[in-house]
Amino acid sequence: MLLVISGGHADAITCNEAIRSLAPCVPFLEGSGPEQQPTASCCTGAQDFSQKATNPETRRALCDCLKNATASSPAVPNIKQERVKNLPQLCKISLPVPLDPNILCN
């Protein structure tokens, strides 16, 4: 019998996974598409992100990750903060990490 013990969380999410989960939301967040509401794939990705950010260390790391991604990425320069604020309510979820480029993640 082989027993494997891991100190990590099986449900943890990496920075790259978080960005991929939220990528379908970019057109809505930029207001660049015809969508006035987030798409189903956006809400599914946001929900997946929300469910996997389960511990304080992961949430802090994801906060830094998303803050840096939105601040430095030429791919998402026009994100509208009003849409960011409305995303959790529109997708009927609670995000464990604030999506705010000005937040202190401590």
Biopython code that builds the backbone (N, CA, C, O; Angstrom):
import numpy as np
from Bio.PDB.StructureBuilder import StructureBuilder

atoms = [
    (1, "MET", "N", (0.845, -1.164, 0.000)),
    (1, "MET", "CA", (0.000, 0.000, 0.000)),
    (1, "MET", "C", (0.896, 1.233, 0.000)),
    (1, "MET", "O", (1.910, 1.275, 0.697)),
    (2, "LEU", "N", (0.516, 2.228, -0.780)),
    (2, "LEU", "CA", (1.275, 3.461, -0.875)),
    (2, "LEU", "C", (0.419, 4.581, -0.321)),
    (2, "LEU", "O", (-0.736, 4.737, -0.716)),
    (3, "LEU", "N", (0.972, 5.355, 0.586)),
    (3, "LEU", "CA", (0.250, 6.467, 1.191)),
    (3, "LEU", "C", (0.991, 7.744, 0.853)),
    (3, "LEU", "O", (2.187, 7.863, 1.119)),
    (4, "VAL", "N", (0.289, 8.695, 0.271)),
    (4, "VAL", "CA", (0.892, 9.973, -0.074)),
    (4, "VAL", "C", (0.226, 11.037, 0.770)),
    (4, "VAL", "O", (-0.999, 11.154, 0.801)),
    (5, "ILE", "N", (1.051, 11.809, 1.454)),
    (5, "ILE", "CA", (0.533, 12.884, 2.295)),
    (5, "ILE", "C", (1.064, 14.190, 1.736)),
    (5, "ILE", "O", (2.259, 14.330, 1.478)),
    (6, "SER", "N", (0.180, 15.126, 1.553)),
    (6, "SER", "CA", (0.560, 16.426, 1.020)),
    (6, "SER", "C", (0.192, 17.497, 2.015)),
    (6, "SER", "O", (-0.868, 17.436, 2.638)),
    (7, "GLY", "N", (1.057, 18.477, 2.170)),
    (7, "GLY", "CA", (0.775, 19.580, 3.074)),
    (7, "GLY", "C", (-0.066, 20.658, 2.425)),
    (7, "GLY", "O", (-0.594, 21.523, 3.125)),
    (8, "GLY", "N", (-0.208, 20.634, 1.111)),
    (8, "GLY", "CA", (-0.971, 21.660, 0.420)),
    (8, "GLY", "C", (-2.453, 21.363, 0.415)),
    (8, "GLY", "O", (-2.894, 20.270, 0.771)),
    (9, "HIS", "N", (-3.202, 22.354, 0.007)),
    (9, "HIS", "CA", (-4.650, 22.202, -0.098)),
    (9, "HIS", "C", (-4.999, 21.711, -1.491)),
    (9, "HIS", "O", (-4.534, 22.274, -2.482)),
    (10, "ALA", "N", (-5.796, 20.690, -1.578)),
    (10, "ALA", "CA", (-6.185, 20.147, -2.877)),
    (10, "ALA", "C", (-7.032, 21.134, -3.662)),
    (10, "ALA", "O", (-7.068, 21.095, -4.892)),
    (11, "ASP", "N", (-7.716, 22.019, -2.943)),
    (11, "ASP", "CA", (-8.602, 22.955, -3.616)),
    (11, "ASP", "C", (-7.948, 24.309, -3.871)),
    (11, "ASP", "O", (-8.618, 25.239, -4.320)),
    (12, "ALA", "N", (-6.657, 24.436, -3.593)),
    (12, "ALA", "CA", (-5.973, 25.707, -3.794)),
    (12, "ALA", "C", (-5.961, 26.056, -5.279)),
    (12, "ALA", "O", (-6.064, 25.187, -6.145)),
    (13, "ILE", "N", (-5.834, 27.351, -5.545)),
    (13, "ILE", "CA", (-5.820, 27.841, -6.917)),
    (13, "ILE", "C", (-4.582, 28.708, -7.094)),
    (13, "ILE", "O", (-4.251, 29.511, -6.222)),
    (14, "THR", "N", (-3.907, 28.545, -8.211)),
    (14, "THR", "CA", (-2.713, 29.336, -8.479)),
    (14, "THR", "C", (-3.099, 30.661, -9.132)),
    (14, "THR", "O", (-4.242, 30.863, -9.541)),
    (15, "CYS", "N", (-2.133, 31.541, -9.217)),
    (15, "CYS", "CA", (-2.353, 32.831, -9.864)),
    (15, "CYS", "C", (-2.785, 32.640, -11.318)),
    (15, "CYS", "O", (-3.751, 33.258, -11.767)),
    (16, "ASN", "N", (-2.078, 31.795, -12.044)),
    (16, "ASN", "CA", (-2.426, 31.569, -13.457)),
    (16, "ASN", "C", (-3.816, 30.970, -13.606)),
    (16, "ASN", "O", (-4.554, 31.337, -14.521)),
    (17, "GLU", "N", (-4.181, 30.048, -12.713)),
    (17, "GLU", "CA", (-5.526, 29.458, -12.766)),
    (17, "GLU", "C", (-6.591, 30.517, -12.486)),
    (17, "GLU", "O", (-7.651, 30.521, -13.113)),
    (18, "ALA", "N", (-6.307, 31.404, -11.552)),
    (18, "ALA", "CA", (-7.261, 32.470, -11.230)),
    (18, "ALA", "C", (-7.467, 33.384, -12.426)),
    (18, "ALA", "O", (-8.598, 33.739, -12.759)),
    (19, "ILE", "N", (-6.380, 33.760, -13.063)),
    (19, "ILE", "CA", (-6.473, 34.635, -14.236)),
    (19, "ILE", "C", (-7.244, 33.948, -15.357)),
    (19, "ILE", "O", (-8.077, 34.570, -16.016)),
    (20, "ARG", "N", (-6.964, 32.660, -15.571)),
    (20, "ARG", "CA", (-7.714, 31.912, -16.598)),
    (20, "ARG", "C", (-9.192, 31.818, -16.235)),
    (20, "ARG", "O", (-10.051, 31.922, -17.111)),
    (21, "SER", "N", (-9.496, 31.624, -14.958)),
    (21, "SER", "CA", (-10.898, 31.528, -14.528)),
    (21, "SER", "C", (-11.654, 32.818, -14.810)),
    (21, "SER", "O", (-12.820, 32.793, -15.202)),
    (22, "LEU", "N", (-10.981, 33.944, -14.609)),
    (22, "LEU", "CA", (-11.643, 35.241, -14.766)),
    (22, "LEU", "C", (-11.515, 35.821, -16.171)),
    (22, "LEU", "O", (-12.129, 36.845, -16.468)),
    (23, "ALA", "N", (-10.735, 35.191, -17.035)),
    (23, "ALA", "CA", (-10.531, 35.701, -18.398)),
    (23, "ALA", "C", (-11.835, 35.904, -19.173)),
    (23, "ALA", "O", (-11.943, 36.894, -19.897)),
    (24, "PRO", "N", (-12.835, 35.015, -19.057)),
    (24, "PRO", "CA", (-14.082, 35.256, -19.794)),
    (24, "PRO", "C", (-14.822, 36.520, -19.347)),
    (24, "PRO", "O", (-15.754, 36.964, -20.019)),
    (25, "CYS", "N", (-14.414, 37.095, -18.227)),
    (25, "CYS", "CA", (-15.073, 38.305, -17.720)),
    (25, "CYS", "C", (-14.503, 39.584, -18.327)),
    (25, "CYS", "O", (-15.118, 40.643, -18.206)),
    (26, "VAL", "N", (-13.345, 39.510, -18.973)),
    (26, "VAL", "CA", (-12.677, 40.719, -19.454)),
    (26, "VAL", "C", (-13.553, 41.552, -20.387)),
    (26, "VAL", "O", (-13.631, 42.763, -20.179)),
    (27, "PRO", "N", (-14.223, 40.987, -21.407)),
    (27, "PRO", "CA", (-15.060, 41.841, -22.260)),
    (27, "PRO", "C", (-16.140, 42.589, -21.471)),
    (27, "PRO", "O", (-16.400, 43.764, -21.730)),
    (28, "PHE", "N", (-16.762, 41.911, -20.517)),
    (28, "PHE", "CA", (-17.765, 42.584, -19.690)),
    (28, "PHE", "C", (-17.114, 43.674, -18.845)),
    (28, "PHE", "O", (-17.623, 44.792, -18.780)),
    (29, "LEU", "N", (-15.986, 43.356, -18.194)),
    (29, "LEU", "CA", (-15.334, 44.309, -17.299)),
    (29, "LEU", "C", (-14.803, 45.527, -18.043)),
    (29, "LEU", "O", (-14.744, 46.621, -17.482)),
    (30, "GLU", "N", (-14.415, 45.345, -19.303)),
    (30, "GLU", "CA", (-13.954, 46.466, -20.121)),
    (30, "GLU", "C", (-15.112, 47.220, -20.765)),
    (30, "GLU", "O", (-14.967, 48.378, -21.155)),
    (31, "GLY", "N", (-16.251, 46.564, -20.873)),
    (31, "GLY", "CA", (-17.358, 47.165, -21.600)),
    (31, "GLY", "C", (-17.114, 47.138, -23.094)),
    (31, "GLY", "O", (-17.717, 47.910, -23.839)),
    (32, "SER", "N", (-16.219, 46.239, -23.547)),
    (32, "SER", "CA", (-15.838, 46.207, -24.957)),
    (32, "SER", "C", (-16.742, 45.325, -25.806)),
    (32, "SER", "O", (-16.729, 45.423, -27.034)),
    (33, "GLY", "N", (-17.515, 44.477, -25.171)),
    (33, "GLY", "CA", (-18.413, 43.600, -25.910)),
    (33, "GLY", "C", (-19.835, 44.110, -25.830)),
    (33, "GLY", "O", (-20.101, 45.127, -25.189)),
    (34, "PRO", "N", (-20.745, 43.413, -26.474)),
    (34, "PRO", "CA", (-22.142, 43.834, -26.444)),
    (34, "PRO", "C", (-22.828, 43.514, -25.113)),
    (34, "PRO", "O", (-23.953, 43.950, -24.868)),
    (35, "GLU", "N", (-22.148, 42.753, -24.260)),
    (35, "GLU", "CA", (-22.768, 42.298, -23.021)),
    (35, "GLU", "C", (-22.930, 43.432, -22.012)),
    (35, "GLU", "O", (-21.968, 44.117, -21.667)),
    (36, "GLN", "N", (-24.144, 43.612, -21.556)),
    (36, "GLN", "CA", (-24.397, 44.520, -20.445)),
    (36, "GLN", "C", (-24.409, 43.754, -19.131)),
    (36, "GLN", "O", (-24.430, 44.338, -18.048)),
    (37, "GLN", "N", (-24.394, 42.439, -19.254)),
    (37, "GLN", "CA", (-24.340, 41.528, -18.112)),
    (37, "GLN", "C", (-23.167, 40.584, -18.344)),
    (37, "GLN", "O", (-22.799, 40.334, -19.491)),
    (38, "PRO", "N", (-22.573, 40.055, -17.274)),
    (38, "PRO", "CA", (-21.518, 39.057, -17.482)),
    (38, "PRO", "C", (-22.091, 37.800, -18.126)),
    (38, "PRO", "O", (-23.238, 37.430, -17.874)),
    (39, "THR", "N", (-21.292, 37.153, -18.953)),
    (39, "THR", "CA", (-21.732, 35.923, -19.613)),
    (39, "THR", "C", (-21.767, 34.771, -18.615)),
    (39, "THR", "O", (-21.222, 34.868, -17.515)),
    (40, "ALA", "N", (-22.406, 33.693, -19.010)),
    (40, "ALA", "CA", (-22.451, 32.496, -18.158)),
    (40, "ALA", "C", (-21.045, 31.970, -17.909)),
    (40, "ALA", "O", (-20.739, 31.531, -16.800)),
    (41, "SER", "N", (-20.177, 32.008, -18.930)),
    (41, "SER", "CA", (-18.807, 31.513, -18.735)),
    (41, "SER", "C", (-18.021, 32.410, -17.789)),
    (41, "SER", "O", (-17.163, 31.927, -17.050)),
    (42, "CYS", "N", (-18.301, 33.699, -17.800)),
    (42, "CYS", "CA", (-17.675, 34.614, -16.844)),
    (42, "CYS", "C", (-18.097, 34.249, -15.427)),
    (42, "CYS", "O", (-17.253, 34.107, -14.542)),
    (43, "CYS", "N", (-19.389, 34.100, -15.210)),
    (43, "CYS", "CA", (-19.894, 33.782, -13.865)),
    (43, "CYS", "C", (-19.428, 32.408, -13.396)),
    (43, "CYS", "O", (-19.143, 32.219, -12.214)),
    (44, "THR", "N", (-19.350, 31.454, -14.314)),
    (44, "THR", "CA", (-18.847, 30.125, -13.953)),
    (44, "THR", "C", (-17.389, 30.215, -13.519)),
    (44, "THR", "O", (-17.002, 29.610, -12.520)),
    (45, "GLY", "N", (-16.586, 30.959, -14.256)),
    (45, "GLY", "CA", (-15.179, 31.139, -13.901)),
    (45, "GLY", "C", (-15.010, 31.868, -12.584)),
    (45, "GLY", "O", (-14.162, 31.501, -11.772)),
    (46, "ALA", "N", (-15.822, 32.911, -12.365)),
    (46, "ALA", "CA", (-15.751, 33.655, -11.107)),
    (46, "ALA", "C", (-16.176, 32.777, -9.934)),
    (46, "ALA", "O", (-15.601, 32.863, -8.849)),
    (47, "GLN", "N", (-17.172, 31.942, -10.149)),
    (47, "GLN", "CA", (-17.618, 31.028, -9.096)),
    (47, "GLN", "C", (-16.536, 30.000, -8.779)),
    (47, "GLN", "O", (-16.292, 29.697, -7.611)),
    (48, "ASP", "N", (-15.889, 29.466, -9.806)),
    (48, "ASP", "CA", (-14.801, 28.508, -9.609)),
    (48, "ASP", "C", (-13.671, 29.159, -8.814)),
    (48, "ASP", "O", (-13.145, 28.569, -7.870)),
    (49, "PHE", "N", (-13.309, 30.368, -9.200)),
    (49, "PHE", "CA", (-12.289, 31.138, -8.493)),
    (49, "PHE", "C", (-12.686, 31.324, -7.033)),
    (49, "PHE", "O", (-11.878, 31.113, -6.128)),
    (50, "SER", "N", (-13.917, 31.713, -6.815)),
    (50, "SER", "CA", (-14.425, 31.960, -5.464)),
    (50, "SER", "C", (-14.364, 30.714, -4.593)),
    (50, "SER", "O", (-13.983, 30.788, -3.425)),
    (51, "GLN", "N", (-14.732, 29.585, -5.148)),
    (51, "GLN", "CA", (-14.781, 28.342, -4.377)),
    (51, "GLN", "C", (-13.399, 27.791, -4.047)),
    (51, "GLN", "O", (-13.250, 27.037, -3.086)),
    (52, "LYS", "N", (-12.395, 28.154, -4.824)),
    (52, "LYS", "CA", (-11.060, 27.598, -4.602)),
    (52, "LYS", "C", (-10.166, 28.477, -3.734)),
    (52, "LYS", "O", (-9.131, 28.013, -3.256)),
    (53, "ALA", "N", (-10.537, 29.713, -3.523)),
    (53, "ALA", "CA", (-9.737, 30.609, -2.680)),
    (53, "ALA", "C", (-10.233, 30.481, -1.244)),
    (53, "ALA", "O", (-10.938, 31.353, -0.737)),
    (54, "THR", "N", (-9.855, 29.380, -0.598)),
    (54, "THR", "CA", (-10.486, 29.007, 0.664)),
    (54, "THR", "C", (-9.717, 29.357, 1.925)),
    (54, "THR", "O", (-10.298, 29.343, 3.010)),
    (55, "ASN", "N", (-8.447, 29.666, 1.824)),
    (55, "ASN", "CA", (-7.715, 29.955, 3.054)),
    (55, "ASN", "C", (-7.055, 31.331, 2.962)),
    (55, "ASN", "O", (-6.864, 31.849, 1.862)),
    (56, "PRO", "N", (-6.707, 31.923, 4.096)),
    (56, "PRO", "CA", (-6.164, 33.289, 4.092)),
    (56, "PRO", "C", (-4.896, 33.453, 3.251)),
    (56, "PRO", "O", (-4.728, 34.474, 2.584)),
    (57, "GLU", "N", (-4.015, 32.471, 3.276)),
    (57, "GLU", "CA", (-2.781, 32.582, 2.503)),
    (57, "GLU", "C", (-3.073, 32.614, 1.002)),
    (57, "GLU", "O", (-2.490, 33.406, 0.262)),
    (58, "THR", "N", (-3.975, 31.752, 0.570)),
    (58, "THR", "CA", (-4.346, 31.719, -0.846)),
    (58, "THR", "C", (-5.026, 33.018, -1.245)),
    (58, "THR", "O", (-4.729, 33.574, -2.302)),
    (59, "ARG", "N", (-5.937, 33.508, -0.409)),
    (59, "ARG", "CA", (-6.640, 34.760, -0.730)),
    (59, "ARG", "C", (-5.664, 35.931, -0.829)),
    (59, "ARG", "O", (-5.788, 36.760, -1.730)),
    (60, "ARG", "N", (-4.703, 36.010, 0.076)),
    (60, "ARG", "CA", (-3.717, 37.090, 0.046)),
    (60, "ARG", "C", (-2.870, 37.002, -1.227)),
    (60, "ARG", "O", (-2.625, 38.013, -1.886)),
    (61, "ALA", "N", (-2.428, 35.800, -1.564)),
    (61, "ALA", "CA", (-1.624, 35.615, -2.779)),
    (61, "ALA", "C", (-2.429, 35.965, -4.029)),
    (61, "ALA", "O", (-1.904, 36.585, -4.954)),
    (62, "LEU", "N", (-3.700, 35.571, -4.056)),
    (62, "LEU", "CA", (-4.544, 35.877, -5.212)),
    (62, "LEU", "C", (-4.841, 37.361, -5.304)),
    (62, "LEU", "O", (-4.929, 37.909, -6.403)),
    (63, "CYS", "N", (-4.997, 38.013, -4.174)),
    (63, "CYS", "CA", (-5.205, 39.459, -4.165)),
    (63, "CYS", "C", (-4.013, 40.148, -4.827)),
    (63, "CYS", "O", (-4.184, 40.991, -5.707)),
    (64, "ASP", "N", (-2.797, 39.781, -4.395)),
    (64, "ASP", "CA", (-1.586, 40.349, -5.000)),
    (64, "ASP", "C", (-1.507, 40.008, -6.486)),
    (64, "ASP", "O", (-1.162, 40.858, -7.307)),
    (65, "CYS", "N", (-1.823, 38.778, -6.822)),
    (65, "CYS", "CA", (-1.776, 38.316, -8.209)),
    (65, "CYS", "C", (-2.689, 39.161, -9.096)),
    (65, "CYS", "O", (-2.257, 39.674, -10.129)),
    (66, "LEU", "N", (-3.942, 39.302, -8.694)),
    (66, "LEU", "CA", (-4.910, 40.030, -9.518)),
    (66, "LEU", "C", (-4.608, 41.520, -9.550)),
    (66, "LEU", "O", (-4.804, 42.178, -10.572)),
    (67, "LYS", "N", (-4.133, 42.046, -8.436)),
    (67, "LYS", "CA", (-3.754, 43.461, -8.396)),
    (67, "LYS", "C", (-2.625, 43.721, -9.390)),
    (67, "LYS", "O", (-2.678, 44.677, -10.163)),
    (68, "ASN", "N", (-1.603, 42.864, -9.365)),
    (68, "ASN", "CA", (-0.481, 43.021, -10.289)),
    (68, "ASN", "C", (-0.902, 42.778, -11.734)),
    (68, "ASN", "O", (-0.444, 43.478, -12.637)),
    (69, "ALA", "N", (-1.760, 41.806, -11.956)),
    (69, "ALA", "CA", (-2.200, 41.489, -13.319)),
    (69, "ALA", "C", (-2.971, 42.647, -13.934)),
    (69, "ALA", "O", (-2.758, 42.981, -15.100)),
    (70, "THR", "N", (-3.858, 43.259, -13.171)),
    (70, "THR", "CA", (-4.653, 44.356, -13.727)),
    (70, "THR", "C", (-3.846, 45.639, -13.835)),
    (70, "THR", "O", (-4.133, 46.481, -14.686)),
    (71, "ALA", "N", (-2.837, 45.799, -12.979)),
    (71, "ALA", "CA", (-2.032, 47.019, -13.023)),
    (71, "ALA", "C", (-1.008, 46.997, -14.151)),
    (71, "ALA", "O", (-0.678, 48.045, -14.707)),
    (72, "SER", "N", (-0.505, 45.816, -14.492)),
    (72, "SER", "CA", (0.609, 45.768, -15.434)),
    (72, "SER", "C", (0.292, 45.122, -16.774)),
    (72, "SER", "O", (1.143, 45.109, -17.663)),
    (73, "SER", "N", (-0.896, 44.594, -16.938)),
    (73, "SER", "CA", (-1.187, 43.858, -18.161)),
    (73, "SER", "C", (-1.707, 44.771, -19.260)),
    (73, "SER", "O", (-2.717, 45.450, -19.077)),
    (74, "PRO", "N", (-1.021, 44.793, -20.407)),
    (74, "PRO", "CA", (-1.550, 45.561, -21.527)),
    (74, "PRO", "C", (-2.814, 44.930, -22.106)),
    (74, "PRO", "O", (-3.526, 45.564, -22.885)),
    (75, "ALA", "N", (-3.091, 43.690, -21.728)),
    (75, "ALA", "CA", (-4.275, 43.001, -22.256)),
    (75, "ALA", "C", (-5.559, 43.494, -21.605)),
    (75, "ALA", "O", (-6.638, 43.346, -22.179)),
    (76, "VAL", "N", (-5.457, 44.076, -20.419)),
    (76, "VAL", "CA", (-6.667, 44.529, -19.719)),
    (76, "VAL", "C", (-6.511, 45.966, -19.207)),
    (76, "VAL", "O", (-6.646, 46.211, -18.008)),
    (77, "PRO", "N", (-6.227, 46.920, -20.108)),
    (77, "PRO", "CA", (-5.971, 48.283, -19.644)),
    (77, "PRO", "C", (-7.223, 49.091, -19.327)),
    (77, "PRO", "O", (-7.138, 50.103, -18.631)),
    (78, "ASN", "N", (-8.370, 48.669, -19.817)),
    (78, "ASN", "CA", (-9.565, 49.511, -19.736)),
    (78, "ASN", "C", (-10.662, 48.952, -18.845)),
    (78, "ASN", "O", (-11.846, 49.152, -19.117)),
    (79, "ILE", "N", (-10.285, 48.267, -17.805)),
    (79, "ILE", "CA", (-11.293, 47.691, -16.919)),
    (79, "ILE", "C", (-12.040, 48.808, -16.203)),
    (79, "ILE", "O", (-11.431, 49.714, -15.634)),
    (80, "LYS", "N", (-13.344, 48.732, -16.238)),
    (80, "LYS", "CA", (-14.207, 49.727, -15.596)),
    (80, "LYS", "C", (-14.513, 49.266, -14.173)),
    (80, "LYS", "O", (-15.136, 48.226, -13.962)),
    (81, "GLN", "N", (-14.065, 50.057, -13.206)),
    (81, "GLN", "CA", (-14.197, 49.669, -11.804)),
    (81, "GLN", "C", (-15.654, 49.486, -11.380)),
    (81, "GLN", "O", (-15.938, 48.667, -10.506)),
    (82, "GLU", "N", (-16.563, 50.219, -11.970)),
    (82, "GLU", "CA", (-17.982, 50.043, -11.630)),
    (82, "GLU", "C", (-18.453, 48.636, -11.989)),
    (82, "GLU", "O", (-19.214, 48.021, -11.242)),
    (83, "ARG", "N", (-18.001, 48.135, -13.124)),
    (83, "ARG", "CA", (-18.372, 46.771, -13.519)),
    (83, "ARG", "C", (-17.710, 45.740, -12.614)),
    (83, "ARG", "O", (-18.308, 44.711, -12.299)),
    (84, "VAL", "N", (-16.475, 46.013, -12.198)),
    (84, "VAL", "CA", (-15.787, 45.113, -11.266)),
    (84, "VAL", "C", (-16.591, 45.012, -9.971)),
    (84, "VAL", "O", (-16.803, 43.918, -9.448)),
    (85, "LYS", "N", (-17.032, 46.156, -9.462)),
    (85, "LYS", "CA", (-17.811, 46.169, -8.214)),
    (85, "LYS", "C", (-19.126, 45.412, -8.358)),
    (85, "LYS", "O", (-19.589, 44.790, -7.402)),
    (86, "ASN", "N", (-19.725, 45.457, -9.530)),
    (86, "ASN", "CA", (-21.026, 44.823, -9.750)),
    (86, "ASN", "C", (-20.942, 43.336, -10.078)),
    (86, "ASN", "O", (-21.947, 42.631, -9.988)),
    (87, "LEU", "N", (-19.764, 42.848, -10.455)),
    (87, "LEU", "CA", (-19.626, 41.456, -10.891)),
    (87, "LEU", "C", (-20.141, 40.441, -9.870)),
    (87, "LEU", "O", (-20.920, 39.565, -10.245)),
    (88, "PRO", "N", (-19.744, 40.518, -8.600)),
    (88, "PRO", "CA", (-20.247, 39.510, -7.646)),
    (88, "PRO", "C", (-21.774, 39.490, -7.550)),
    (88, "PRO", "O", (-22.379, 38.419, -7.514)),
    (89, "GLN", "N", (-22.387, 40.650, -7.510)),
    (89, "GLN", "CA", (-23.852, 40.712, -7.414)),
    (89, "GLN", "C", (-24.501, 40.167, -8.684)),
    (89, "GLN", "O", (-25.475, 39.419, -8.607)),
    (90, "LEU", "N", (-23.976, 40.532, -9.840)),
    (90, "LEU", "CA", (-24.561, 40.076, -11.100)),
    (90, "LEU", "C", (-24.408, 38.571, -11.293)),
    (90, "LEU", "O", (-25.268, 37.928, -11.894)),
    (91, "CYS", "N", (-23.308, 38.010, -10.783)),
    (91, "CYS", "CA", (-23.083, 36.562, -10.889)),
    (91, "CYS", "C", (-23.635, 35.810, -9.679)),
    (91, "CYS", "O", (-23.558, 34.583, -9.615)),
    (92, "LYS", "N", (-24.187, 36.550, -8.725)),
    (92, "LYS", "CA", (-24.771, 35.955, -7.514)),
    (92, "LYS", "C", (-23.753, 35.103, -6.750)),
    (92, "LYS", "O", (-24.023, 33.967, -6.359)),
    (93, "ILE", "N", (-22.569, 35.703, -6.553)),
    (93, "ILE", "CA", (-21.512, 35.029, -5.803)),
    (93, "ILE", "C", (-20.882, 36.023, -4.830)),
    (93, "ILE", "O", (-21.127, 37.227, -4.901)),
    (94, "SER", "N", (-20.089, 35.507, -3.946)),
    (94, "SER", "CA", (-19.293, 36.327, -3.049)),
    (94, "SER", "C", (-17.832, 36.049, -3.362)),
    (94, "SER", "O", (-17.369, 34.918, -3.216)),
    (95, "LEU", "N", (-17.108, 37.068, -3.790)),
    (95, "LEU", "CA", (-15.694, 36.870, -4.101)),
    (95, "LEU", "C", (-14.869, 37.021, -2.829)),
    (95, "LEU", "O", (-15.047, 37.990, -2.090)),
    (96, "PRO", "N", (-13.973, 36.084, -2.565)),
    (96, "PRO", "CA", (-13.164, 36.130, -1.354)),
    (96, "PRO", "C", (-11.983, 37.091, -1.458)),
    (96, "PRO", "O", (-11.279, 37.329, -0.477)),
    (97, "VAL", "N", (-11.772, 37.636, -2.647)),
    (97, "VAL", "CA", (-10.656, 38.533, -2.900)),
    (97, "VAL", "C", (-11.204, 39.789, -3.556)),
    (97, "VAL", "O", (-11.931, 39.694, -4.544)),
    (98, "PRO", "N", (-10.874, 40.966, -3.030)),
    (98, "PRO", "CA", (-11.349, 42.185, -3.685)),
    (98, "PRO", "C", (-10.686, 42.363, -5.044)),
    (98, "PRO", "O", (-9.482, 42.147, -5.187)),
    (99, "LEU", "N", (-11.458, 42.750, -6.021)),
    (99, "LEU", "CA", (-10.924, 43.020, -7.359)),
    (99, "LEU", "C", (-10.743, 44.526, -7.484)),
    (99, "LEU", "O", (-11.520, 45.208, -8.150)),
    (100, "ASP", "N", (-9.710, 45.025, -6.835)),
    (100, "ASP", "CA", (-9.472, 46.460, -6.770)),
    (100, "ASP", "C", (-7.973, 46.704, -6.909)),
    (100, "ASP", "O", (-7.200, 46.218, -6.084)),
    (101, "PRO", "N", (-7.543, 47.445, -7.930)),
    (101, "PRO", "CA", (-6.108, 47.660, -8.121)),
    (101, "PRO", "C", (-5.479, 48.523, -7.036)),
    (101, "PRO", "O", (-4.253, 48.584, -6.939)),
    (102, "ASN", "N", (-6.284, 49.190, -6.222)),
    (102, "ASN", "CA", (-5.758, 50.078, -5.186)),
    (102, "ASN", "C", (-5.794, 49.477, -3.790)),
    (102, "ASN", "O", (-5.433, 50.148, -2.823)),
    (103, "ILE", "N", (-6.219, 48.235, -3.668)),
    (103, "ILE", "CA", (-6.371, 47.604, -2.355)),
    (103, "ILE", "C", (-5.012, 47.172, -1.800)),
    (103, "ILE", "O", (-4.115, 46.797, -2.554)),
    (104, "LEU", "N", (-4.874, 47.229, -0.493)),
    (104, "LEU", "CA", (-3.713, 46.639, 0.175)),
    (104, "LEU", "C", (-4.086, 45.211, 0.518)),
    (104, "LEU", "O", (-5.090, 44.977, 1.191)),
    (105, "CYS", "N", (-3.307, 44.271, 0.074)),
    (105, "CYS", "CA", (-3.662, 42.856, 0.202)),
    (105, "CYS", "C", (-3.256, 42.235, 1.535)),
    (105, "CYS", "O", (-3.438, 41.032, 1.722)),
    (106, "ASN", "N", (-2.725, 42.999, 2.444)),
    (106, "ASN", "CA", (-2.311, 42.442, 3.731)),
    (106, "ASN", "C", (-3.516, 42.054, 4.510)),
    (106, "ASN", "O", (-3.394, 41.560, 5.631)),
]
sb = StructureBuilder()
sb.init_structure("model")
sb.init_model(0)
sb.init_chain("A")
sb.init_seg("    ")
for serial, (resi, resn, name, xyz) in enumerate(atoms, 1):
    if name == "N":
        sb.init_residue(resn, " ", resi, " ")
    sb.init_atom(name, np.array(xyz, "f"), 0.0, 1.0, " ", f" {name:<3s}", serial, name[0])
structure = sb.get_structure()
